[in-house]
Amino acid sequence: GHGGAVERTITEAELAAAVFNQAVKKINIETNFRGNFELTVTLNRKEGEHQLITTRNTVKEWVSLDRLYKHLRFDMGLEHYLNFSFTFSNKSQKQS
């Protein structure tokens, strides 16, 4: 994960609006250094990835995928929009 500040952020209200307006290209789930899950959002009309933040301006994180899913589905009302797929990257390859 990243300990540093993220230049681009998105709030939950902005994310929900983007989903409803079909402006979301993709949402990535990443694990941070605590082992919790964070979301980064790629929008159709804006450059780069936007980190999901709370109303207190901190990075939004979840302890489990189950809670993250329930939050998106029920708290944010996105149940009709969710379609999960997983991609795997080799970003953290260990040097042999």
C-alpha positions in Angstrom: 0.0 0.0 0.0 1.0 3.6 0.0 1.8 5.5 3.1 2.1 8.8 1.2 -0.6 11.3 0.3 -2.6 10.6 -2.8 -3.0 13.5 -5.1 -6.4 12.5 -6.5 -9.3 11.7 -4.2 -13.0 10.9 -4.5 -15.7 11.0 -1.8 -18.4 8.3 -1.4 -21.0 10.8 -2.6 -18.9 11.5 -5.7 -18.3 7.8 -6.3 -22.0 7.0 -6.0 -22.9 9.9 -8.4 -20.2 8.6 -10.9 -21.6 5.1 -10.8 -25.2 6.3 -11.4 -23.9 8.5 -14.2 -21.9 5.6 -15.7 -18.8 7.6 -15.4 -16.7 4.9 -13.7 -14.3 3.0 -15.8 -13.1 0.7 -13.1 -12.7 0.3 -9.3 -9.6 -1.4 -7.9 -9.5 -3.0 -4.5 -6.0 -2.8 -3.0 -4.6 -3.9 0.3 -2.7 -1.4 2.4 0.1 -1.9 4.9 -2.3 -2.8 7.6 -3.8 -5.6 5.5 -7.1 -3.6 5.1 -8.8 -3.0 1.8 -9.0 0.4 0.0 -10.6 1.4 -3.2 -9.1 3.4 -6.1 -11.5 4.6 -8.8 -10.7 5.2 -12.5 -13.2 7.6 -14.1 -14.0 7.9 -17.8 -13.3 11.6 -18.2 -10.6 12.2 -15.6 -6.9 11.2 -15.6 -5.5 8.7 -13.2 -6.7 6.8 -10.2 -8.8 8.5 -7.4 -8.5 7.2 -3.9 -11.8 6.8 -2.0 -11.8 9.0 1.1 -14.2 9.5 4.1 -15.9 12.7 5.0 -13.0 13.3 7.4 -10.6 13.3 4.5 -8.9 10.0 5.5 -8.6 7.0 3.2 -11.6 4.8 3.4 -10.7 1.2 4.4 -12.3 -2.0 5.3 -11.1 -5.0 7.3 -12.7 -7.5 5.0 -14.0 -7.8 1.5 -17.3 -8.9 2.9 -17.7 -5.6 4.7 -16.5 -3.6 1.7 -19.1 -5.4 -0.5 -21.9 -4.8 1.9 -21.0 -1.2 2.2 -21.1 -0.6 -1.5 -24.2 -2.7 -1.9 -26.4 -1.6 0.9 -25.0 1.6 2.4 -24.2 3.2 -1.0 -27.1 1.6 -2.8 -25.1 0.2 -5.6 -26.5 -3.4 -5.6 -27.7 -3.2 -9.2 -24.4 -1.9 -10.5 -21.9 -4.3 -8.9 -20.2 -6.9 -11.0 -17.1 -8.2 -9.4 -14.1 -9.5 -11.3 -10.5 -10.0 -10.2 -7.4 -9.3 -12.1 -4.0 -10.3 -10.9 -0.8 -8.3 -11.3 2.8 -9.2 -10.8 3.6 -5.9 -9.2 5.0 -7.5 -6.0 7.3 -10.0 -7.6 10.0 -11.2 -5.3 13.6 -11.0 -6.6 15.2 -14.4 -6.5 
